[in-house]
Amino acid sequence: MTHLLLEYDESVDAAYLTVSDQPWDHQTRLDDARGINYAADGSVVGIEILSPRRKGVLLDGLPFPDDIARVMQAVSFRVLQGTR
């Protein structure tokens, strides 16, 4: 189990899941709504998800999908699998 800290900004419908307190080095965008932030050593620092309340959270391609699903479902975000 990975410990994820969820921050959600309701005013812009954006969520950020903190995975590690390592310094951010670079980001990879999976699509318009999802990005993964990495440390210099390639480990995941955090995950950005846009519009999780309106559009749901697509798990495909995200690291730690089971942990992300657990956290997102706990705050009543819809979790999607497969392509949109």
Secondary structure, 3 states (H helix, E strand, C coil): CCCCEEEEECCCCEEEEECCCCCCCEEEEEECCEEEEECCCCCEEEEEEECHHHHCEECCCCCCHHHHHHHHHHCCCCEECCCC
